[in-house]
Amino acid sequence: MTSAHTTRRAPALPRASAARRGSAFLTAHPRVRLGLLLAAPLFWLVVVYIVALVLLLVTAFWTVDSFTGEIRIDWTLDNIVTVLTGALYQTVTLRTVGVAAAVTVIDVLLALPIAFFMAKVAGPRLQRILVIAVLMPLWASYLVKAYAWRSVLSQDGILEWLLAPLGLHTPGYGLTATIITLSYLWLPYVILPIYAGLERVPDSLLEASSDLGGRTWRTMRSVVLPLAFPAIVAGTIFSFSLSLGDYITVNIVGGASQMLGNLVYTNVGAANNLPLAAAIALIPIVIIFGYLALVRRTGALDNL
């Protein structure tokens, strides 16, 4: 019985030995192990993101048959020249960048005191409650929140009701409403990186500043802000890039205003001009890559 049992289990030994050799090889070569772990997500990133961007770039150099409306693979720079020289596209680009910059500034000004209170003032229990409160808006649908702000900012909305006794009125639909709504939508994405960065600021530095006579604003300006600056810039990446490519909020609360995303959507849908839409879409892509190149030196990307 013992011999037979041993004979039946003998084939499993080479497999176990191969598994041990493979495990030993991966243990001795951490770079190979890391490469195998990253192979699948990197492949997916290359296929879905990088290849898609390359195809978008290629499409921008094609044309559309004016008679049939079909895309023709005729290489030309006409779409790029139209986007770069057209007064409409220049105006909309400046408007889009302006809205994205305004949203970013507003979110940073709102996020800094909230994140500082969460990281340095609130106790552990209150800190957890505040983190949940910041994350809660992310659980709701983007469209629900945008339409909720449409209701709030309408002429018969709750904001008008609150401002009427003061002799004030809501801004109505337009760029101001767009900035308000986008600031609300992206605020959690700015708070969380700043909160994470402020948590890494040692409390001993704040105590040392206080011991040396530094007041609250002096400590914030000379100690907290320089150390938290990379985290602040990391938060601006989210608000700026997300605002730069948004088009749904403008359709909901922007009235007749247009941003780059609206032009892309119009040319893809109603105009059926995919090459021109691709050329327009390259504008925010170039802007955000330029922005990332600028902030890379601040170490902000390490806080993402």
Buried (B, 14 or more C-beta within 10 A) or exposed (E): EEEEEEEEEEEEEEEEEEEEEEEEEBEEEEEEBEEEEEEEEEEEEEEEEEEEEEEBBEBBBBBBEEEEEEBEEEEEEBBBEBBEEEEEBEEBBEBBBEBBBBBBBBBBEBBBEBBBBBBBEBEEEEBEEBBEEBEEEEEEEEEEBBBBBBEBBBEEBEBBEEEEEEEEEBBEBBBBBBBBBBBBBBBBBBBBBBBBBBBEBEEEEBEEBBEEEBEEEEBBEEBBEEBBBBBBBBBBBBBBBBBBBBBBBBBBBBBEBBBBBBBBBBBBEEBEBBBBBBBBBBBBBEBBEEBBEEBEEBEBBEBE
